Amino acid sequence: MSDSGRVERPGLIQFYSDQRNAPEHLYRSECRFLPWLAEQSHSVLDVGCALGGFAAVWKAFNPEIHYVGADLSSTLIQEAHRLQPTEDFLVANGTTGIPFTDSSFDVVAALGWLHFERRYPEALQELWRVASSRLIFDVRLVGDGSAGQHGFQQVPLHSELLSEDPPWPYLTVAWKMFADLVIGMQPSSILVYGYEGYPGPGVVGIDGKVCFAVFVLEKSPTSVVVPEVIAQLPWPVPGQVADRAVVLSPEELDVRVPSPVDLHQVNPDEIPIDAAD
Ligand SMILES: C[S@@+](CC[C@H](N)C(=O)[O-])C[C@H]1O[C@@H](n2cnc3c(N)ncnc32)[C@H](O)[C@@H]1O
């Protein structure tokens, strides 16, 4: 998304200041990893932070964590500074260049925007570069045998803006193709958790369900030839991927990343962001 003006509508600002700043606002897929990541990390760079509400979320799980929020919208960053003057925020584009040296943050987060970004492969490389240990991000996956689609999200969150808001891209990516992409980034582990649902009513050009998937890529200090893959997804890991990775059972994820809550008991009304419009 290159036009930052699209995310600066007053209604969106209200949404990010009211509904994305506390642990109970986490979506189920985010909840699967974020508390664990916070406990493991001394620093986090939150790229696409909007108003920086996730400063409070990361700190709820680790009060000592050093949080830095970055967003390509200068309006949102200005507002983030006003709302939280003691936190660190900067304007930065997570796709074209993050102004930090390699491995600057234990964990880098990119939540809620890679499915709007046509250049997501470049963005992932750039986000990965500044992470020393882990990268967390979400994408919209489709299963083996399906091709990724390029739709549009007509009106994120506020229908009254229809006439003035051009559609955002809404990308789905095929699991096998995307697995190849992340294996190519040479992580030591690829952890994935996702579930299917329909895109929100403002999304057009996407047929059927998508899988709201959160990935965590882990980095090893030594070079890794064959990464581990642990996936809790609606579909198995594709056979071709298994040739390039060590595929562990889905249950291994519960051992590796203990779930902080019984995810089946999480607020059943919670829905991913693109379904919230
Ligand atoms: C849907 S909001 C998500 C905000 C927050 N991360 C959350 O999950 O609630 C997407 C945010 O990502 C920002 N964004 C989109 N593309 C970006 C990029 N290439 N670099 C940095 N920020 C970006 C937008 O400006 C917007 O504030």
The ligand as a MOL file (V3000), in Angstrom:
LIG
                    3D

  0  0  0     0  0            999 V3000
M  V30 BEGIN CTAB
M  V30 COUNTS 27 29 0 0 0
M  V30 BEGIN ATOM
M  V30 1 C -4.7480 -2.4540 8.9770 0
M  V30 2 S -3.5510 -1.4480 9.7900 0 CHG=1
M  V30 3 C -2.9940 -2.5150 11.0950 0
M  V30 4 C -2.4960 -1.7760 12.3110 0
M  V30 5 C -1.9770 -2.6570 13.4390 0
M  V30 6 N -0.7420 -3.3300 13.0670 0
M  V30 7 C -3.0160 -3.6710 13.8360 0
M  V30 8 O -2.8190 -4.8690 13.5640 0
M  V30 9 O -4.0220 -3.2670 14.4190 0 CHG=-1
M  V30 10 C -2.2250 -1.4390 8.6860 0
M  V30 11 C -1.1910 -0.3960 9.0090 0
M  V30 12 O -0.0460 -0.7240 8.2630 0
M  V30 13 C 0.5170 0.4580 7.7360 0
M  V30 14 N 1.3170 0.0740 6.5670 0
M  V30 15 C 0.8670 -0.4290 5.3940 0
M  V30 16 N 1.8850 -0.6910 4.5760 0
M  V30 17 C 3.0160 -0.3500 5.2530 0
M  V30 18 C 4.3960 -0.3630 4.9470 0
M  V30 19 N 4.8450 -0.7730 3.7610 0
M  V30 20 N 5.2840 0.0610 5.8760 0
M  V30 21 C 4.8510 0.5120 7.0870 0
M  V30 22 N 3.5550 0.5620 7.4330 0
M  V30 23 C 2.6490 0.1360 6.5390 0
M  V30 24 C -0.6840 1.3380 7.4200 0
M  V30 25 O -0.3100 2.7040 7.3440 0
M  V30 26 C -1.5920 1.0150 8.6040 0
M  V30 27 O -1.3760 1.8900 9.6780 0
M  V30 END ATOM
M  V30 BEGIN BOND
M  V30 1 1 1 2
M  V30 2 1 2 3
M  V30 3 1 2 10
M  V30 4 1 3 4
M  V30 5 1 4 5
M  V30 6 1 5 6
M  V30 7 1 5 7
M  V30 8 2 7 8
M  V30 9 1 7 9
M  V30 10 1 10 11
M  V30 11 1 11 12
M  V30 12 1 11 26
M  V30 13 1 12 13
M  V30 14 1 13 14
M  V30 15 1 13 24
M  V30 16 1 14 15
M  V30 17 1 14 23
M  V30 18 2 15 16
M  V30 19 1 16 17
M  V30 20 1 17 18
M  V30 21 2 17 23
M  V30 22 1 18 19
M  V30 23 2 18 20
M  V30 24 1 20 21
M  V30 25 2 21 22
M  V30 26 1 22 23
M  V30 27 1 24 25
M  V30 28 1 24 26
M  V30 29 1 26 27
M  V30 END BOND
M  V30 END CTAB
M  END
